[in-house]
Amino acid sequence: MSRSVLLAAARSERLKDVTERVALTRRLVARYVAGASESDVIRVAGDLVGDGFTVSIDRLGEHTRDLGQAMRVADTYVSVLDELHRAELSARVEVSVKLSAIGQAFHGDGDRVALDHARRICHAARNAGTTVTVDMEDHTTTDSTLNILRELRLDFPETGAVLQAYLRRTEGDCRDLAHAGSRVRLCKGAYDEPPSVAFMRKADVDRSYVRCAKILLSGPGYPMLATHDPRLVEITGALASKYHRLQGSYEYQMLYGVRPEEQRRLVRAGEEVRVYVPYGEDWYGYLVRRLAERPANLSLFLRSVASKR
Ligand SMILES: Cc1cc2nc3c(=O)[nH]c(=O)nc-3n(C[C@H](O)[C@H](O)[C@H](O)COP(=O)(O)OP(=O)(O)OC[C@H]3O[C@@H](n4cnc5c(N)ncnc54)[C@H](O)[C@@H]3O)c2cc1C
């Protein structure tokens, strides 16, 4: 099954219904998702901080088409930030936000709705003593997301950006964002994109990642290198030395449940490692994107779904 078929499955309501009823998938979900509730994610974040990690919390859910729902997602973030502050975790734990979950997908004034909610979340993060990173979604939203980020950074310059190495435009975006005080997460990119805008071959995506990492690591900003790819982790380390980056002037980022031993190895080596921890009920699209990256997980998933049909 190709990656693009699998990513199409991430948007299928029928498959979602079947999947949610399968017990075995719950085990897979538990590997990648902290739990359904706020208390679950605070507990997991606390454990990770205790083990020397920093954390970015993601409240699962995207493509909100309902104003009330967008408001509730923003409320949830504000509540999590308050709770992090109370639990004295906010110095080590931030949040990641998908603009499509807070209204960007509305026709007409989606950008304004998302910006208003994002401002509210940034405000709560500032009060709690932490930061927000704005996740990047599919390429049709890149310009809108970067515009909203620019607006947010006028009041909250600490807000993190995300750039995706698979997009042909990203080297240019890295140059624009590689300035002092600018926190930029570089990832490969998780969506099914057309060849007109994205590199299709893994080797080309990896080469783009290295070019972008060079721009970010040689500049004065704060690069956040988000990858599990062993070769890219190694190259990042070599580039950090080449550009005389001290440990802590950049960070590695990895997803909760993905290569946990490698995460611990990097912490033991003195590196800053941030674990991206999703939580919430709406895990389906997230899970299928993770499966698309890891064919070994896919057969387990398909067997579990097939045995229930
Ligand atoms: C902290 C963080 C934040 C991210 N934010 C965004 C975002 O905002 N927007 C976006 O489009 N994408 C985001 N991503 C996802 C990213 O774009 C990639 O889809 C994902 O990280 C897989 O790419 P990779 O660099 O790990 O390399 P890959 O080439 O996919 O993987 C390299 C190796 O890592 C291991 N691995 C990778 N994925 C898995 C898995 N699911 N299970 C087990 N092992 C695995 C395997 O050994 C694999 O061979 C984020 C990723 C991280 C780590």
The ligand as an SDF file (V2000), in Angstrom:
LIG
                    3D

 53 58  0  0  0  0  0  0  0  0999 V2000
    8.6670   17.0440   16.9750 C   0  0  0  0  0  0  0  0  0  0  0  0
    8.0630   16.8480   15.6270 C   0  0  0  0  0  0  0  0  0  0  0  0
    7.1270   17.7620   15.1780 C   0  0  0  0  0  0  0  0  0  0  0  0
    6.5810   17.6180   13.9040 C   0  0  0  0  0  0  0  0  0  0  0  0
    5.7330   18.5930   13.4290 N   0  0  0  0  0  0  0  0  0  0  0  0
    5.2960   18.5030   12.1520 C   0  0  0  0  0  0  0  0  0  0  0  0
    4.5360   19.5330   11.5690 C   0  0  0  0  0  0  0  0  0  0  0  0
    4.2260   20.5580   12.1910 O   0  0  0  0  0  0  0  0  0  0  0  0
    4.1390   19.3870   10.2830 N   0  0  0  0  0  0  0  0  0  0  0  0
    4.4560   18.2800    9.5400 C   0  0  0  0  0  0  0  0  0  0  0  0
    4.1000   18.2130    8.3620 O   0  0  0  0  0  0  0  0  0  0  0  0
    5.1520   17.2750   10.0780 N   0  0  0  0  0  0  0  0  0  0  0  0
    5.5770   17.3620   11.3530 C   0  0  0  0  0  0  0  0  0  0  0  0
    6.3240   16.3390   11.8840 N   0  0  0  0  0  0  0  0  0  0  0  0
    6.4130   15.0370   11.1590 C   0  0  0  0  0  0  0  0  0  0  0  0
    7.5600   15.0180   10.1700 C   0  0  0  0  0  0  0  0  0  0  0  0
    7.2960   15.9030    9.1260 O   0  0  0  0  0  0  0  0  0  0  0  0
    7.7620   13.6160    9.6030 C   0  0  0  0  0  0  0  0  0  0  0  0
    6.5990   13.2120    8.9650 O   0  0  0  0  0  0  0  0  0  0  0  0
    8.1360   12.5820   10.6530 C   0  0  0  0  0  0  0  0  0  0  0  0
    8.9640   13.1060   11.6390 O   0  0  0  0  0  0  0  0  0  0  0  0
    8.8980   11.4120    9.9990 C   0  0  0  0  0  0  0  0  0  0  0  0
   10.0550   11.8710    9.3760 O   0  0  0  0  0  0  0  0  0  0  0  0
   11.5330   11.5690    9.9330 P   0  0  0  0  0  0  0  0  0  0  0  0
   12.3210   12.8310    9.7890 O   0  0  0  0  0  0  0  0  0  0  0  0
   11.4780   11.0150   11.2840 O   0  0  0  0  0  0  0  0  0  0  0  0
   12.1620   10.5980    8.8790 O   0  0  0  0  0  0  0  0  0  0  0  0
   11.6720    9.2020    8.2700 P   0  0  0  0  0  0  0  0  0  0  0  0
   12.5460    8.9900    7.0720 O   0  0  0  0  0  0  0  0  0  0  0  0
   10.1930    9.1600    8.0940 O   0  0  0  0  0  0  0  0  0  0  0  0
   12.0290    8.1710    9.4120 O   0  0  0  0  0  0  0  0  0  0  0  0
   13.3690    7.8600    9.7450 C   0  0  0  0  0  0  0  0  0  0  0  0
   13.3710    6.6660   10.6850 C   0  0  0  0  0  0  0  0  0  0  0  0
   12.7680    7.0320   11.9230 O   0  0  0  0  0  0  0  0  0  0  0  0
   11.9850    5.9720   12.4290 C   0  0  0  0  0  0  0  0  0  0  0  0
   10.5570    6.3610   12.4200 N   0  0  0  0  0  0  0  0  0  0  0  0
   10.0120    7.4150   11.7590 C   0  0  0  0  0  0  0  0  0  0  0  0
    8.6790    7.4830   11.9940 N   0  0  0  0  0  0  0  0  0  0  0  0
    8.3890    6.4500   12.8110 C   0  0  0  0  0  0  0  0  0  0  0  0
    7.1920    5.9820   13.4150 C   0  0  0  0  0  0  0  0  0  0  0  0
    6.0310    6.6010   13.2230 N   0  0  0  0  0  0  0  0  0  0  0  0
    7.2470    4.8760   14.2210 N   0  0  0  0  0  0  0  0  0  0  0  0
    8.4310    4.2660   14.4410 C   0  0  0  0  0  0  0  0  0  0  0  0
    9.6110    4.6580   13.8800 N   0  0  0  0  0  0  0  0  0  0  0  0
    9.5890    5.7240   13.0890 C   0  0  0  0  0  0  0  0  0  0  0  0
   12.2220    4.8020   11.5250 C   0  0  0  0  0  0  0  0  0  0  0  0
   13.3350    4.0810   11.9930 O   0  0  0  0  0  0  0  0  0  0  0  0
   12.5610    5.4710   10.2150 C   0  0  0  0  0  0  0  0  0  0  0  0
   13.3000    4.6460    9.3520 O   0  0  0  0  0  0  0  0  0  0  0  0
    6.9270   16.4960   13.1150 C   0  0  0  0  0  0  0  0  0  0  0  0
    7.8700   15.5790   13.5780 C   0  0  0  0  0  0  0  0  0  0  0  0
    8.4530   15.7510   14.8030 C   0  0  0  0  0  0  0  0  0  0  0  0
    9.4930   14.7760   15.2360 C   0  0  0  0  0  0  0  0  0  0  0  0
  1  2  1  0
  2  3  1  0
  2 52  2  0
  3  4  2  0
  4  5  1  0
  4 50  1  0
  5  6  2  0
  6  7  1  0
  6 13  1  0
  7  8  2  0
  7  9  1  0
  9 10  1  0
 10 11  2  0
 10 12  1  0
 12 13  2  0
 13 14  1  0
 14 15  1  0
 14 50  1  0
 15 16  1  0
 16 17  1  0
 16 18  1  0
 18 19  1  0
 18 20  1  0
 20 21  1  0
 20 22  1  0
 22 23  1  0
 23 24  1  0
 24 25  2  0
 24 26  1  0
 24 27  1  0
 27 28  1  0
 28 29  2  0
 28 30  1  0
 28 31  1  0
 31 32  1  0
 32 33  1  0
 33 34  1  0
 33 48  1  0
 34 35  1  0
 35 36  1  0
 35 46  1  0
 36 37  1  0
 36 45  1  0
 37 38  2  0
 38 39  1  0
 39 40  1  0
 39 45  2  0
 40 41  1  0
 40 42  2  0
 42 43  1  0
 43 44  2  0
 44 45  1  0
 46 47  1  0
 46 48  1  0
 48 49  1  0
 50 51  2  0
 51 52  1  0
 52 53  1  0
M  END
$$$$
